[in-house]
Amino acid sequence: MSNNTIQIKIEVKKSGLKRKLDEIIRSIEGMHVQMSHDTRRADLLIFELGNDTENEFQHIRSLLNSDVVAEVFLISENSDPAVLMQAIKTGAKEFFTLPLKEEEVKQALKELKKKIKRANRRNSPEIGQIITVVGSKGGIGTTTVAINLAVNLAEKQNVKSVALIDMNMMFGEIPLFLEIKPGYDWGEIVKNISRLDSTFLMNILTKHSSGVHILPSPGSLNGSASAAPEMMGHLTGFMQKLFDFVIIDAGQSANEITLKILEMSDNVLLMSLLSLPCLSNTNKLLQSISDLGFLPEERIKIIINRYLTKSEISLQDAEEGIHKKIFWTIPNDYGTTMSAINNGKPLSGIAPKAQITKNLNNLTDTFAPKEEKQPTKWWKILSNRS
């Protein structure tokens, strides 16, 4: 389970309410409902009050004081002001009355997610995000998406540093796509892994004019044959400490090194097309990852590239076939994409106003959004009314 996943424990008396809460929580990315026997600390306890509120509030205080749970949301049929005030004194952050209003719960959970994210950013050592782009087959645009995602991130004011790694082994094309001539590749690091420090790494990396630091793949098997998953994991983890974002173009790789990188990734963008072969491969990859059990399902995001609204296979058909929601669609714009590739530039340098350029900018915003102003909490409104 990812360290970024929010752990939620549910203690309610009505089975129908439990199912409804499960459904709401699972609809929000990055949240996990703990099993009843799970003894791990919960980021949130959702608790239904009954008739014995005195003992129930005492139980909640005990859980909070012992740090078994971090925060508490309460649900009750009783909205008596005395109960509400007791909830505030106990430390509950939200109070929902029955029948449950789904949108209110969703909004509260999303605000909790933002709060935890901000707290982790303040209290933890600076660790960057790893985003891996992998294809369901070759030639479906993983390099284009990885490059433009990296460049777009580097242009953001709240992002200080971005690295781009080519894991396409001897067939990596990032240098061609960006018209650069790197002097080194990650094969050099593998051969000298004991020397890895920030000075050595920065001397190996090639800095593009956009500000992205690039680590190409070896141009032959000589540099990659000795690479082990542990070595690549060590290298990627080290880069994660130096950069806000580490973008990895994994191509169509399905080896042990790729699996190690997928396991470390905060987000995996699984690229596909609305075609039967691609969707079939996508389904196989999803099933294989699920069977291995090392990557939480919510970290995998399906991206449909070269999307046409009048495709013979609809998005709904695709979702039913792969048993997973599609996260993003990228419009089909062969001309603009090929022009960018042939000129060795990112899309923003060729066609900044094109639909596909704006689309990939919007995709980037999902990983580095702007900070939002926090709304007033329910207990503050209640206090103002009393």
N, C-alpha and C positions, 0 to 999 in steps of 0.2 A: 504494500500500500504506500502510495506517495506521501512524503512528509507534508505536502501541500494540501492533502485531502482533509476536509473538515469532518471530524468524527462526531456523529450525533446519536445520542441515546434517547429512546422513546419509552416513557412509562405512562401508559393510558389504560383505562379500564374497558373501553368499548373496542371490540375487534374491528368494527367498521371504521372507527376513527383512526385506528392504527394503520389500516390499509390506505386510508386517504392521506395521512401524513407521509407514509412511505412513498406514495405516488408523487406528492408535491416535492419532497426532498430529492428524489431521483431525477426529477425534471430539471434540477439546477446542477450545472457542471461543478465538479470538485467537492461534492458532498457525499458522505457515506453513512448509511444507517447501521449502527452496530447491532450485532446479535445480542440476545439477552444474556448469554454467558460470557460476552467479551468484557475483560477486566481492564482494558486500556482506559486512560483518561479521556473523557469526552470533552470536546470543545463546547458542546451544547447539550443540555437536557431539556426535552419537551415533556412536561409533566401535567397530567390531568388531575385537578383537585376534585375530591369527593366530599363526603359529609364531615370527615374528621380532619378539618383544616388545621387545627392546632398541632396535631402530631405530624401532619404532612408538611407544614411549614418548618417544623423542627427538623424533620428528615432532610428537607432541601438545604437548610442552613448548615447541617452537618456535612452534606456533600460538598457544598461550596467552601466551607472552612478547611476541609481535608484535601481540597483541590482534586477531588475525584471528578468533578465537572467544573468547567470554567464559567459558563453562563447558563441561565435558566429562562425558558419561555414557559408561561403557565396557560393552561386551558381550563375553563370552568363554565358551568351553567349558571353560576351565581355571580352576578355583577354588582353585588352590594358594595357601597363605598368603603365599608370597614374591611372587606376582603381585599379590595384594591389597595388600600393603604398598607395592609399587612404584606401584600405582595411586594410593594415598593420597599418596605423596611427589610424584607427578607433578601432582596437583591435581584429580583426578577427583572429582566430587561424588556419583556413584552408580556401582554396579557390579552388572550383571545377568548371571546365568549362563544358559546355554542348557540346555534349551528355555526360551524367554522366557515369563515370567508377565505377562500383559497388565495385570492390576490393579496390580502393582508399578510398572510403567512409567507407567501413568496417574497414579498417586498422586505419583510423583516429578515428573512434568511439571506437575501442578497446584500442587505446592509451589514449583516454579521460577517459575511464573506469579505466585504470591503474592509471592515474594521480589522479583521484578523490579518488580512494582507498587509495593511499599513503597519500593524504592530510587528509582524515578522520582519518587515523591511527595516524598522527602527531598531529592533532588539537583536537581530541575527547578524552574523558577519555578512558582508556584501557578497552574495552568490548570484551569478547571472542565470538567466533562463536558457535552457537548451531546447531548440526547436529543430526537429529532424523532418526532412521532406523525403518521402520514399514513394516509389511508384509501384503500381500493380503490374506494370509491364514496362519495357523500355520505350523511350522516345515519346513520353506523354507529358513532358514539361517540368520535371522535377528541378532541373537546373535553372530554368527561367524563373520559376516561383522562388527558389532559394535565393537566387541573386537579387531579385527585385525586393524580396522581403528584407534582406540584409541592408540593401541600399536605402530603402524607405525608413527602416529603423534608425540608421545612422543619421538621417536628416531630421529626426525628431529632437526637440529641445531637451526633453527629459531623459534622453538616452545618451550616455557619454561615450560608450564604446561598443563596437560590434565586430565579431569575428565570423568568418565564413570558411568552413572546412569542406573539402571535396573528398567524399568517401567512395567515389566511383572507380577506385583502384586505377588501373592503367588506362581507363577510358574517360577519365574526368575531363570536362570541357570548360570549366570555369575560366581559366586563363584566356581561352578563345572568345568566350562570351563577353569578357571585359577588356579584351585587347591589352593584356599585360604579359610580361615575360619574367616570371618568378625565377629566382636563382636556386631555390630550394623547395622541397616538398616534405610531407610528414614522414616519408621514408628516412630522411636524415635524422629526425628525432628518434624514430624507432631504433636506429643503429646506435644512437648515443643517449638512450633513455636515462642513464644514470647522471647525465649532465643537465637534465631538464631543470631550468630555473627561468625567471622572467627575462633575464638578459639574453640567454641562449634562445628562448622562444621568439622574442621580438626581433632578433637578428635573422631568424628563419622566415618569419612572416613577411608577406608583401603587402604594402599599404596601397590601396586603390585611391584614386582622386576623390571618391565619395567619402573616404574616411574608414571604409571597411578594411579590416586586416584579413588577408586571405592565406589559407594554408592549402595548397594544391595537393592532389594525389600523385603518387609516383607514376612516371611515364612508362615503367616496365615492372615486371614482377620482382626484380632484384630488391626493390625497397619495401615491398609488402609481404614477401614470402615469410619473413621472420616475425612479422607483426602478430601479436597475440591479443585476444580480447582484453586481458588485464592491462597491457601496455596502452592500448587505445583508450581504455577507460581512464587510466591514470592521466593521459594527455588531455582528454576532454574535460575531466574534472579539474585539472590545473587551469585550463583556459577559462573554465566557468568562474574561477576566482578572480580572473583578471578583466573579464569583459561582462558588460550588462547582458548581452545576448550572444549566444554561440549558435549560429545557423549551420546545419549540416545537410549537405546534399548527398543522400545515401543511394540515389539512383534506384536500380531494381535489385540491389544486393539482398541476399538472404543467408549470409554466413554468420559465423559466431561473433565476429566483430560487430556486424550490424545489430545483432540481437543485444549485445552489451550496450551499444549506443542507444538503442530503443529503450532499454530498461532505465537508462539514466535521464532520458528526455522528459522535460516538463510537458511538451506537446509533440505529438507525432502527426504530421500532415500526410495522410495516405491519399495519394493522387490516383484518380481513375477517370475513365471516360464513360459516356453513356453508350457502351457497346457490350455485347454479351461476353466476349473474351475478357475484357477489363473487369467487368463486374464479377465474373466468375472467379478471377484471380483475387479480386478484392475480398470476396467472401472467404476464399481459402486462407488468405493472410489473416483476416480477422479471427477465423476459427483457430488457426495455428497459434496466434498470440494468446487467445483465450485459453487454449489447452495448456500452454506453457505457464500461464498464471503469474507472470512477472510484471505485467503492465496493466494498470487499472483501465477499464474500458473508457472512462471519461477523458482520458488523456489522448485518445485516438480521435482525430477529426478527419472526416471524409471530405475531400476536395474534388469536385467534378470540373475538369478542365475542358476547354473548347466546347463550352455549353451552348447549345442551340435550343431556343424555346420550342421549336417544332420538331424536336427529335422524335424518332420512332419509339424510343424508350423514354417514358416520362420519369421525372424525379420520384414520383410516388412508386412507380414500378421498380425503380432502382432500390429505394429504401426497403421495399418489401422483399426484394431479392437478397439483399445483404443483411437484413434485419438490424439496420442502424440508420439513424437520421443523418442526412447529408448536411454538413456544416457550412459549406460554401460552394458557390459556382463561379467559375471564371469564364467570361464570354469568349467565343471563338473569334479571334482576330489574327489570322495567319499572317496577313500582310505586315501589320505593325510589329508583330513578334519577330518575324524573320528579318525585318529591316533593322531592329535593335541588335539581333544576333550578328548579322553580317557587318554591322558597323562597330561591333564590339562595345556597345553601350547599354546601360539599363534603359528600361522603357521611359522613365522620366526624362532621360536625355535625348530621346528621339521624338516622342509624342506625349508631352505632359498632359494634354487635354483629352487624350483618347479614352474611350470607355474602359478598356482593359487596364490602363494605367491607373485610373481612378478606382477601379475595382480592387486592384492589388494594394492601393493606398488604404482603402477601407478595411481590407483583410489585415493589414499591418496594425491598424487601430485596435483590433480585437486583442492584440498581445501587449500593446503599450498605450492604453487609453489615457486620456487626460484625467487629472484629479477632479472629482466632483464634490460640490458642497454638500455637507451632511444635513439631512432633514431633522426637524425637531422630533424628539422621542415622545412616545405616548405618555410617559410618566410626567414629563414636563407640562404637557397639555393638561393632564389631570390636576397637577399641582396649581396651575393657573386658575382652574375652574373652582377649586375648593377655597 
